[in-house]
Amino acid sequence: MRLIAMLPLMLLAAGCASSPITVMHSAPCSALIPDGWTEPVPSAALPQEPSDERDWMAFGVAQTGALRTANGRTADVVGIVRACEARDAEAVERIERPWWARLRPG
């Protein structure tokens, strides 16, 4: 009779000792980076010979535009990774809440 009375108590204790199930986002951080960004930014074409100063100035402007594009990608990727890390940290924080806080949505 004592064994039967202790069975519900043991089930409750086992429920308290289990670890929470971790459900992460299905998209990894690298999936958030656009596909074309794995390719290098193409350099501007050198002017054809014979060339004058205007051709070289146009080359410099085009090369500066390519450099701005490459530098912009770097800043964007850093922002994407930071947002992904914040997303994952929020998920871990929500998992580590006490059991009574997990009863409320959000």
C-alpha positions as CSV (number, residue, x, y, z in Angstrom):
1,M,0.0,0.0,0.0
2,R,2.9,2.4,0.8
3,L,4.4,1.7,-2.6
4,I,1.2,2.7,-4.4
5,A,1.0,5.9,-2.3
6,M,4.6,6.8,-3.2
7,L,4.2,6.3,-6.9
8,P,2.5,9.7,-7.7
9,L,5.1,11.4,-5.5
10,M,8.0,9.7,-7.5
11,L,6.4,10.8,-10.8
12,L,6.3,14.4,-9.6
13,A,9.9,14.3,-8.5
14,A,11.0,12.8,-11.8
15,G,9.2,15.7,-13.6
16,C,11.1,18.3,-11.6
17,A,14.4,16.6,-12.4
18,S,14.1,16.6,-16.1
19,S,15.9,19.1,-18.3
20,P,13.9,21.6,-20.5
21,I,13.6,20.8,-24.2
22,T,15.6,23.3,-26.3
23,V,14.0,24.3,-29.5
24,M,16.2,26.6,-31.6
25,H,15.4,28.4,-34.8
26,S,15.6,26.4,-37.9
27,A,17.8,28.9,-39.8
28,P,21.4,29.0,-38.7
29,C,23.2,32.3,-38.6
30,S,25.1,31.6,-41.9
31,A,21.8,31.2,-43.7
32,L,20.9,34.8,-43.0
33,I,23.8,36.1,-45.2
34,P,22.7,36.7,-48.8
35,D,23.9,34.1,-51.3
36,G,25.9,36.5,-53.6
37,W,28.0,37.8,-50.7
38,T,30.2,34.7,-50.6
39,E,31.6,35.9,-54.0
40,P,34.3,38.6,-54.0
41,V,33.3,42.1,-55.1
42,P,34.7,42.5,-58.7
43,S,37.4,45.1,-59.2
44,A,36.9,48.0,-61.7
45,A,38.3,47.4,-65.1
46,L,41.6,49.1,-65.9
47,P,41.4,51.6,-68.7
48,Q,42.4,50.5,-72.2
49,E,45.5,51.9,-73.8
50,P,45.9,54.6,-74.9
51,S,44.2,56.3,-72.0
52,D,44.2,59.8,-70.7
53,E,43.5,61.3,-67.3
54,R,39.7,61.1,-67.6
55,D,39.9,57.3,-68.1
56,W,42.0,56.9,-65.0
57,M,39.7,59.2,-63.0
58,A,36.7,57.1,-64.1
59,F,38.6,54.0,-63.1
60,G,39.3,55.5,-59.6
61,V,35.7,56.4,-59.1
62,A,34.6,52.9,-60.2
63,Q,37.2,51.3,-57.9
64,T,36.1,53.4,-55.0
65,G,32.5,52.3,-55.6
66,A,33.6,48.6,-55.5
67,L,35.5,49.3,-52.3
68,R,32.4,50.9,-50.7
69,T,30.3,47.8,-51.7
70,A,32.9,45.5,-50.1
71,N,33.1,47.5,-46.9
72,G,29.3,47.8,-46.7
73,R,29.0,44.0,-46.9
74,T,31.4,43.6,-44.0
75,A,29.4,46.0,-41.8
76,D,26.2,44.2,-42.9
77,V,27.5,40.8,-42.1
78,V,28.7,41.9,-38.6
79,G,25.2,43.3,-38.0
80,I,23.6,40.0,-39.2
81,V,25.8,38.0,-36.9
82,R,25.1,40.3,-33.9
83,A,21.3,40.0,-34.6
84,C,21.6,36.2,-34.8
85,E,23.6,36.1,-31.5
86,A,20.9,38.2,-29.8
87,R,18.2,36.0,-31.2
88,D,19.9,32.9,-29.8
89,A,20.6,34.5,-26.4
90,E,17.0,35.5,-26.1
91,A,16.0,31.8,-26.8
92,V,18.4,30.6,-24.2
93,E,17.1,33.2,-21.7
94,R,13.5,32.1,-22.3
95,I,14.5,28.5,-21.7
96,E,16.3,29.2,-18.5
97,R,13.3,31.0,-16.9
98,P,11.8,29.4,-13.8
99,W,9.0,27.0,-14.4
100,W,6.3,29.4,-13.2
101,A,7.5,32.1,-15.7
102,R,7.3,29.6,-18.5
103,L,3.5,29.2,-17.9
104,R,2.9,32.7,-19.2
105,P,3.2,33.3,-23.0
106,G,6.0,35.4,-24.3
